[in-house]
Amino acid sequence: MNLENNQHKDRLLVSYILCAAFFFGLGGLHRFYNGKIGTGLLWLLTGGVFGIGQFVDLFLMSNMVDEYEHKLRLKAGVSPFGVPLNQAVVASQVHPPTGNQLMIKLIEAAENKGGILTVTQGVKFTGASFAEVEATLNEMYKSGYVKIDNDPNTGAVIYHFHEL
């Protein structure tokens, strides 16, 4: 957290320095730096909206930096608290398993879960889509490898892998 706090302070300091470039005829550089390209162009071409927008931005700078850092974290797949949003999906986005690979991954997931698996757990474990996981589990049901039931507490559909 300390590193993020330092990075935030650094970005804020650089933003204020770029804002000061207004005095050299370069209004709006701080907006470019914080991802606001459209208004950055407007500030650049109008002298920071005749200096008024540039002055107001002095009070909005901290929020502008926070917003940009939030967008960067989301783009990187990290929550505002620095936690990966979905590790299973991020790890398997290169090549999510399909066909037999998906079946094997679902069997591994069920094995880790004591022979019982939900579609959501299958998606989390494999990184495949809900539709792919559900179709594969239903195919395994039709073949007799799994049994479908409902969790008595939550009512969620669960798949029992009776051979595990």
C-alpha positions in Angstrom: 0.0 0.0 0.0 2.9 2.3 0.8 4.3 1.9 -2.8 0.8 2.8 -4.3 0.6 5.8 -2.0 4.0 7.0 -3.2 3.0 6.5 -6.8 -0.1 8.4 -6.2 1.8 11.3 -4.7 4.3 11.2 -7.6 1.5 11.3 -10.2 -0.1 14.2 -8.3 3.1 16.2 -8.1 3.8 15.7 -11.8 0.2 16.7 -12.6 0.7 20.0 -10.7 4.0 20.6 -12.4 2.4 20.1 -15.8 -0.4 22.4 -14.7 2.1 25.0 -14.0 3.3 24.8 -17.7 0.3 27.0 -18.3 2.5 30.0 -17.5 4.7 29.0 -20.5 1.7 28.9 -22.8 1.1 25.1 -22.5 -2.3 24.8 -20.7 -3.8 21.3 -20.4 -0.7 19.1 -20.2 -1.8 17.8 -16.9 -5.1 16.6 -18.5 -3.2 14.7 -21.2 -1.1 13.1 -18.5 -4.2 11.9 -16.7 -5.9 10.5 -19.8 -8.3 13.3 -20.6 -7.2 13.8 -24.2 -10.3 15.7 -25.4 -10.3 18.3 -22.7 -6.5 18.4 -22.8 -6.7 19.6 -26.4 -9.4 22.1 -25.5 -7.2 23.5 -22.7 -4.2 23.6 -25.0 -6.0 25.4 -27.8 -7.8 27.9 -25.5 -5.1 28.6 -23.0 -6.7 26.5 -20.3 -10.1 27.8 -21.2 -8.7 31.4 -20.8 -7.1 30.4 -17.5 -10.3 29.7 -15.7 -10.3 25.9 -16.4 -6.7 25.8 -15.5 -7.4 27.5 -12.1 -10.3 25.2 -11.4 -8.2 22.2 -12.1 -5.9 23.1 -9.2 -8.8 22.0 -7.0 -9.9 19.0 -9.1 -6.4 17.6 -9.6 -6.5 15.0 -6.8 -9.8 13.6 -8.1 -8.5 13.6 -11.6 -5.4 11.6 -10.6 -7.6 9.2 -8.5 -9.9 8.6 -11.5 -7.1 7.9 -13.9 -5.3 5.5 -11.5 -8.6 3.7 -11.0 -9.0 3.3 -14.8 -5.4 2.0 -15.0 -6.0 -0.6 -12.3 -9.2 -1.8 -14.0 -7.5 -2.1 -17.3 -4.7 -4.1 -15.6 -7.4 -6.4 -14.1 -6.8 -5.2 -10.5 -9.4 -3.9 -8.1 -8.9 -0.4 -6.5 -7.4 -2.3 -3.5 -4.8 -4.0 -5.6 -6.4 -7.4 -5.7 -6.6 -9.3 -9.0 -10.3 -9.2 -10.2 -10.4 -12.9 -11.4 -7.2 -14.8 -11.2 -8.5 -17.9 -13.0 -9.8 -16.0 -16.0 -6.6 -13.8 -16.2 -4.4 -16.9 -16.0 -6.3 -18.8 -18.8 -7.2 -15.9 -21.1 -4.4 -16.9 -23.5 -6.0 -20.3 -24.3 -9.0 -21.3 -22.3 -9.5 -25.1 -22.4 -11.9 -26.6 -24.9 -13.3 -30.0 -25.6 -11.5 -32.8 -23.8 -9.1 -30.3 -22.1 -12.2 -28.6 -20.5 -13.5 -32.0 -19.3 -10.2 -32.8 -17.7 -10.0 -29.4 -16.0 -13.6 -29.8 -14.7 -12.8 -33.3 -13.4 -9.7 -31.8 -11.6 -11.9 -29.1 -10.2 -14.4 -31.6 -8.9 -11.7 -33.7 -7.4 -10.5 -30.6 -5.5 -14.1 -30.0 -4.3 -14.8 -33.5 -3.0 -16.5 -34.7 -6.2 -19.1 -32.0 -6.2 -19.0 -29.0 -8.6 -21.2 -26.1 -9.6 -21.0 -24.3 -13.0 -19.6 -21.2 -11.3 -16.8 -23.2 -9.6 -16.1 -24.7 -13.0 -15.8 -21.3 -14.7 -13.6 -20.0 -11.9 -11.3 -23.0 -12.1 -11.0 -23.3 -15.9 -11.5 -19.7 -17.2 -14.0 -21.0 -19.8 -17.4 -19.3 -20.3 -20.5 -20.3 -18.3 -22.1 -21.7 -21.5 -19.1 -23.8 -22.3 -18.8 -25.2 -18.7 -22.5 -25.9 -18.5 -22.6 -27.6 -21.9 -19.7 -29.8 -21.0 -21.1 -30.7 -17.6 -24.5 -31.6 -19.2 -22.7 -33.7 -21.8 -21.0 -35.6 -19.0 -24.4 -36.0 -17.4 -25.9 -37.5 -20.5 -23.0 -39.9 -20.8 -23.6 -41.0 -17.2 -20.4 -39.7 -15.7 -22.1 -37.2 -13.4 -25.4 -36.8 -11.5 -27.3 -33.5 -11.2 -28.8 -32.4 -8.0 -29.5 -29.3 -6.0 -27.5 -28.0 -3.0 -29.9 -28.4 0.0 -28.7 -25.1 1.5 -28.4 -22.8 -1.5 -30.6 -24.5 -4.1 -27.7 -24.2 -6.6 -27.4 -26.9 -9.3 -24.6 -29.2 -8.4 -22.9 -31.9 -10.4 -21.8 -35.1 -8.5 -18.8 -36.9 -9.9 -19.6 -40.3 -8.4 -16.4 -41.9 -9.5 -14.2 -39.4 -7.5 
